[in-house]
Amino acid sequence: MNTQKMEESETIELKKSLAEVKQGLISIAAILNKHQAGTLWFGVHNDGTIAGIDAGEKTLRDLSQSIAAHIEPKIFPRITFESLQGKTCIKVAFTGKDTPYFAYGKAYIRVADEDRQLSATELKHIIL
């Protein structure tokens, strides 16, 4: 059994549950705007301990639909169930080169392990 803890970083975001979908999608946009690729995990606490998640195929579809509805431009992430320490988690692996990306109509950028909303000036720099 792998007891190594996961850590949040500029390209990895950890969410304890699907109740945090909105924050997760904001992280996807922020990571894409800085690194064009990253991973979002559901079922993992911020401190890296594995919580696991109780979810089925419908959950993956709902998550995929949320991503399609709230992230612009569109991305097509790979959403899979992964077993970590014997617990089921959801891995969202994403890439995109069409910066800037927006979540819920706002642009964000990843700074260390947090997401900051971009100002109009910062957004202009990304576009140019």
C-alpha positions as CSV (number, residue, x, y, z in Angstrom):
1,M,0.0,0.0,0.0
2,N,1.3,3.4,-1.0
3,T,1.4,5.6,2.1
4,Q,3.1,8.5,0.3
5,K,0.9,11.7,0.8
6,M,-0.2,13.8,-2.2
7,E,0.5,17.5,-2.1
8,E,-1.1,20.4,-3.7
9,S,1.2,22.4,-6.1
10,E,1.0,24.7,-9.0
11,T,-0.4,21.8,-11.2
12,I,-2.2,19.6,-8.7
13,E,-5.4,20.5,-6.8
14,L,-6.9,18.3,-4.1
15,K,-10.6,18.4,-3.1
16,K,-12.1,16.3,-0.3
17,S,-15.5,15.9,-2.0
18,L,-17.6,16.7,-5.0
19,A,-19.3,19.5,-2.8
20,E,-16.2,21.5,-3.9
21,V,-16.8,21.2,-7.6
22,K,-17.0,25.0,-8.2
23,Q,-13.6,25.6,-6.4
24,G,-12.2,22.7,-8.4
25,L,-13.3,24.2,-11.7
26,I,-11.7,27.5,-10.7
27,S,-8.5,25.7,-10.0
28,I,-8.6,24.0,-13.5
29,A,-8.9,27.4,-15.2
30,A,-6.1,28.9,-13.0
31,I,-3.7,26.0,-13.6
32,L,-4.5,26.1,-17.4
33,N,-3.8,29.8,-17.5
34,K,-0.3,29.3,-16.1
35,H,0.8,25.8,-17.0
36,Q,-1.6,24.5,-19.8
37,A,-1.9,21.2,-17.9
38,G,-2.7,19.8,-14.5
39,T,-4.6,17.3,-12.3
40,L,-7.6,17.8,-10.0
41,W,-8.3,15.0,-7.5
42,F,-11.6,14.5,-5.7
43,G,-11.5,12.4,-2.6
44,V,-8.3,13.7,-1.2
45,H,-8.0,16.2,1.7
46,N,-5.9,19.4,1.3
47,D,-3.3,17.8,3.6
48,G,-3.0,14.9,1.2
49,T,-4.8,12.2,3.2
50,I,-7.0,10.0,1.1
51,A,-10.7,10.4,2.0
52,G,-12.2,8.4,-0.9
53,I,-15.5,9.2,-2.6
54,D,-18.7,7.3,-3.1
55,A,-19.5,7.8,-6.7
56,G,-20.7,6.0,-9.9
57,E,-20.6,6.5,-13.6
58,K,-23.3,9.2,-13.4
59,T,-21.0,11.2,-11.1
60,L,-18.3,11.2,-13.8
61,R,-20.9,12.4,-16.4
62,D,-22.2,15.1,-14.1
63,L,-18.6,16.3,-13.5
64,S,-17.9,16.3,-17.2
65,Q,-21.0,18.3,-17.9
66,S,-20.1,20.8,-15.1
67,I,-16.7,21.3,-16.7
68,A,-18.3,21.8,-20.2
69,A,-20.8,24.2,-18.8
70,H,-18.5,26.4,-16.7
71,I,-15.1,26.5,-18.3
72,E,-14.4,28.6,-21.4
73,P,-12.9,27.9,-23.9
74,K,-14.0,24.2,-23.8
75,I,-11.6,21.6,-22.6
76,F,-11.9,17.8,-22.8
77,P,-10.4,16.4,-19.6
78,R,-9.8,12.7,-18.9
79,I,-12.0,11.9,-15.9
80,T,-11.3,8.5,-14.3
81,F,-11.8,6.6,-11.1
82,E,-8.5,5.8,-9.4
83,S,-7.8,3.6,-6.4
84,L,-5.6,5.4,-3.8
85,Q,-4.7,3.4,-0.7
86,G,-7.7,1.2,-1.4
87,K,-10.2,4.1,-1.6
88,T,-11.9,5.3,-4.8
89,C,-11.0,8.8,-5.9
90,I,-11.7,10.8,-9.0
91,K,-8.8,12.0,-11.2
92,V,-9.4,14.9,-13.6
93,A,-6.4,15.2,-16.0
94,F,-6.6,18.3,-18.2
95,T,-4.7,20.2,-20.8
96,G,-5.3,23.2,-22.9
97,K,-3.4,25.8,-24.9
98,D,-6.2,28.3,-25.6
99,T,-5.4,30.7,-22.8
100,P,-7.0,32.6,-21.2
101,Y,-9.4,30.2,-19.6
102,F,-12.4,31.3,-17.6
103,A,-14.4,29.5,-14.9
104,Y,-17.8,30.9,-14.2
105,G,-17.0,33.9,-16.4
106,K,-13.9,35.0,-14.5
107,A,-10.2,34.4,-15.2
108,Y,-7.8,33.0,-12.6
109,I,-4.1,32.2,-12.3
110,R,-2.3,29.7,-10.1
111,V,0.1,31.0,-7.6
112,A,1.8,28.3,-5.6
113,D,-1.2,26.2,-4.5
114,E,-3.9,28.9,-4.6
115,D,-6.0,30.5,-7.3
116,R,-6.1,34.2,-7.8
117,Q,-8.5,36.1,-9.9
118,L,-6.8,38.0,-12.7
119,S,-7.1,41.7,-13.0
120,A,-7.9,43.3,-16.3
121,T,-4.3,44.3,-16.8
122,E,-3.0,40.8,-16.0
123,L,-5.6,39.3,-18.4
124,K,-4.4,41.7,-21.1
125,H,-0.8,40.4,-20.7
126,I,-2.0,36.8,-21.1
127,I,-4.0,37.6,-24.2
128,L,-1.1,39.6,-25.8
